[in-house]
Amino acid sequence: MATTSNAGPKALGKLLRGARKTLTAWLSRPLASFHLILAVMGLLMVLGLIMVLSASSTLSVQQGSGAYSYFTKQAVFMGIGLVLFYIGLRTPLSLIRRLSGIFIGVCALLLVLVLFTPAVNGARGWIRIGGFGVQPVELAKLALALWGAHVLVLKRNLLHRYRHLLVPLLPVGLVLLALVALEPDMGSAVSLGIVLLALLWFVGAPLRLFGGILAGAVVVAGLFAFAAPYRVARVFSFLNPNADPRGAGLQYNQSLQALADGGFFGRGLGEGASKWGYLPNIHTDFIFTLIGEELGFLGCAVVLGLFALLAWAGLRIAARNTDPWIRLVSAALTVWLVTQAAINIGYVIGLLPVTGVTLPLISYGGTSAAVTLAVFGVLANCARNEPEAVSALRNQGPGTFGRLLRLPAPEPYKAPPSKRAPTRPSTPPRQAQRPPTGPGANGYRRAHMSKWEPNRRMPRDERRAGGRR
C-alpha cells in the first residue's frame, strides 16, 4: 500500500522535473526571446479581436451601423499594425536610432496640431483621416523611448552630473506631457510619464531624483484632478464608490458585479450581460471586466500570465544584449506596455482611480493597437540582436521565420572607440642639445654621443685614431 500511495507523487515529481529540464533547454536556445515575443503578440492579438467583437457588437447594433463595425475598424488597424511590426522588425536598429530625433520632432508637431482640431466629448486627442482617427500621443510614447535612449547613451560618460542626465531629456519630456495635458488626456500623460521614468531608472539615475519627480507629479496630478468636475467625481468615487452608486460610482460597482458573475469559468463567450448598456465604455476602458464575466477567472489569469511573460521576455532581452541603446530601449518599451496594462486592470478591479488607458492589444483603440504592434516589432528586432542570436543567424542561416519574411542577418555589435581627453605633460620637454663645433668637438662627441645621437656610429677613421685625427 505504501509503495502504491507513493507512486503518484513520484511520477508527478518526475514529470515536473522533465518539463523543467525541457523548458530550460528551450529557453537556452539563441532565438528563444524572439519566439516568446512573437507568441505573446499573437495570443494577445487573437484574444483582443475576439473580445472587441463580443464587447462592441451590441453597441454597433444600437447605433445602427451593423454588428461588425467596431470589429472591422479594429481589424483594419491591426492590419496596419502588422505592417508597422514588419517595418520595426526588418529595419536595422542603427537606422531607427538615427531617425529617432526626426521622429520625436514630427510627434511634437502633431501634438501641437491636434490642439487645433474640434473637440470630441471635451477632448482633442485625434486627427481625423477619412473615417478613422489617429492619436499622436501613442506615437509620441514610442518616439520618446527611442530618442531618449539615444540621448542618454550618447552622454553615458557624463550622466553622473545632473545637468547632463536631465538635459535635454527632461525638458523635452515635460513639453510633450504639457501638450498632452492640454488636450486634455490624463491617461496618456500618465503613460508618457512612465516612459520617461523608465528611461531614467534603467540608466541608473539616483533614487533621490525619483523622489523629487514623483513629489512634483503628485502635486501636478492633484491640481489637474480638481481642475475639472468630472475628474473630481472620479477621485471621490474611487475613495467612496458607494456614495453615488448610480452616478460616479456606476462603473466601479458594475465592473465588480460583472467580475463576480463570471466565477471561475465564466458565463461563456458572448454571454456577458454587462455589454448591454450596464457598463459604459466596456469595449475600451473596461474590456477586462468582460473577459472576467465571459471567460471567468481562468480568462483573467491567461491575460495576466501573458503580460507577465511579456515583462520577463522584454527584460530578458535587455539583460542579454551588449548594445547599451538596445538594452535601454527594450527595457523602457517593456515597462511601458506592462505598466499600462497594470493600470488598466488596477482601476477595473477598484485598486486605482479611472484614468482611461487601454489594455494593450485587447481594448478597442486603433492607434493604440497599431503602435503596440510596432513596439512588438522593435522588441523582436532587439531579440534578434542578442549576441548569441546574431551568431546563430549569421552562421546557421535565418531560420524558417527569417526566410519567410526575408529578414537580413543582424550585424554584430561593435563598441565605439573610447574617446579620452588629451593629457597635458607634467613638465615641458627639454630642447635637444646641438653638438658643439670647433676645436675639441671630437672629444666632446665621444663622451656625449649617447645623449644627442645614440643611433649614429663613429666613423671608422675616428675609431682607429681613438677619436683623434
Secondary structure, 3 states (H helix, E strand, C coil): CHHHHHHHHHHHHHHHHHHHHHHHHHHCCCCHHHHHHHHHHHHHHHHHHHHHHHHHHHHHHHCCCCCCHHHHHHHHHHHHHHHHHHHHHHCCHHHHHHHHHHHHHHHHHHHHHHHHCCCECCECCCEEECCEEECHHHHHHHHHHHHHHHHHHHCHHHCCCHHHHHCCHHHHHHHHHHHHHCCCCHHHHHHHHHHHHHHHHHCCCCHHHHHHHHHHHHHHHHHHHCCCHHHHHHHHHHHCCCCCCCCCCHHHHHHHHHHHHHCCCCCCCCCCCCCCCCCCCCCCCCHHHHHHHHHHHHHHHHHHHHHHHHHHHHHHHHHHCCCHHHHHHHHHHHHHHHHHHHHHHHHHCCCCCCCCCCCCCCCCCHHHHHHHHHHHHHHHHHHHCCHHHHHHHHHHCCHHHHHHHCCCCCCCCCCCCCCCCCCCCCCCCCCCCCCCCCCCHHHHHHHHHHHHCCCCCCCHHHHHCCCCC
